[in-house]
Amino acid sequence: SPPFEGPACLPSHLMEDYYVAYAAFQQMVDSSLPPDYNNGRLPPDMARELRAFCVEHTWERKLHAGEILVFNNQRMLHGRREFTIKEGGDRQLIGCY
């Protein structure tokens, strides 16, 4: 799959804005962070609002044997929780581009 991010190729005067945007993105997508986490780059109210937005707009589904999930990789941010493959089992992950 394509890499998520590479080196930031921005003019130096835009780097602080980039880091603020990156902190906002992290606040929304990293559910392992404590609810009151703030790395200091975001106003506390904004950090809480971003976290609440993410919780409200996150969909989670555990697939069962025989089920498939298909989505447009460019229109949907996606991930998965940790899992353990049972003895004798396997995982099928097929990407098409």
C-alpha positions as CSV (number, residue, x, y, z in Angstrom):
1,S,0.0,0.0,0.0
2,P,1.2,3.6,-0.5
3,P,3.0,5.2,2.4
4,F,0.9,7.4,4.7
5,E,3.3,10.2,4.9
6,G,6.8,11.3,3.9
7,P,9.1,14.1,4.8
8,A,7.3,17.4,5.2
9,C,8.3,19.5,2.1
10,L,7.0,22.9,3.3
11,P,8.5,26.3,3.4
12,S,9.8,27.0,6.9
13,H,7.2,29.7,7.6
14,L,4.4,27.1,7.3
15,M,5.9,24.4,9.6
16,E,4.2,25.6,12.8
17,D,0.8,25.5,11.0
18,Y,1.7,22.0,9.8
19,Y,2.4,20.8,13.3
20,V,-0.8,22.3,14.7
21,A,-2.8,20.6,11.9
22,Y,-0.9,17.3,12.6
23,A,-1.8,17.6,16.4
24,A,-5.4,18.1,15.4
25,F,-5.4,15.1,13.2
26,Q,-3.7,13.0,16.0
27,Q,-6.3,14.2,18.5
28,M,-9.1,12.9,16.2
29,V,-7.8,9.5,15.2
30,D,-5.7,8.2,18.1
31,S,-8.2,6.6,20.4
32,S,-5.4,5.4,22.7
33,L,-4.9,8.9,23.9
34,P,-6.6,9.8,27.2
35,P,-9.7,12.0,26.8
36,D,-8.0,15.0,28.3
37,Y,-4.8,14.6,26.3
38,N,-3.4,17.8,24.7
39,N,0.1,18.1,23.4
40,G,0.0,21.9,24.0
41,R,-0.4,22.9,20.3
42,L,-4.2,23.0,20.5
43,P,-6.5,25.1,22.6
44,P,-8.0,22.7,25.2
45,D,-11.6,23.4,24.0
46,M,-10.6,22.5,20.4
47,A,-8.9,19.3,21.6
48,R,-12.0,18.2,23.4
49,E,-14.2,19.1,20.4
50,L,-12.1,17.2,18.0
51,R,-12.1,14.1,20.2
52,A,-15.9,14.3,20.5
53,F,-16.3,14.7,16.8
54,C,-14.2,11.6,16.2
55,V,-16.1,9.5,18.7
56,E,-19.4,10.6,17.1
57,H,-18.3,9.8,13.5
58,T,-16.5,6.6,14.1
59,W,-18.0,3.3,12.9
60,E,-16.7,0.0,14.2
61,R,-17.7,-3.5,13.0
62,K,-16.3,-6.9,13.8
63,L,-16.4,-9.0,10.7
64,H,-17.6,-12.6,11.0
65,A,-16.6,-15.6,8.9
66,G,-17.8,-15.1,5.3
67,E,-18.2,-11.4,5.6
68,I,-16.3,-8.9,3.5
69,L,-15.8,-5.1,3.7
70,V,-15.1,-3.1,0.6
71,F,-14.4,0.7,0.6
72,N,-12.8,3.4,-1.4
73,N,-9.3,3.8,0.1
74,Q,-9.1,7.4,-1.0
75,R,-12.5,8.4,0.6
76,M,-12.3,6.6,4.0
77,L,-9.8,6.8,6.8
78,H,-9.7,3.2,8.1
79,G,-7.9,1.1,10.6
80,R,-8.3,-2.0,12.7
81,R,-7.9,-3.1,16.3
82,E,-5.3,-5.6,17.4
83,F,-6.2,-9.2,17.0
84,T,-4.8,-12.6,17.5
85,I,-5.1,-15.3,14.9
86,K,-6.4,-18.6,16.4
87,E,-4.3,-21.7,15.9
88,G,-5.0,-23.1,12.4
89,G,-6.6,-19.9,11.3
90,D,-5.3,-17.3,8.8
91,R,-6.0,-13.7,7.8
92,Q,-7.0,-12.7,4.3
93,L,-6.2,-9.1,3.3
94,I,-6.4,-8.3,-0.4
95,G,-5.9,-4.8,-1.8
96,C,-6.6,-3.7,-5.3
97,Y,-5.5,-0.4,-6.8
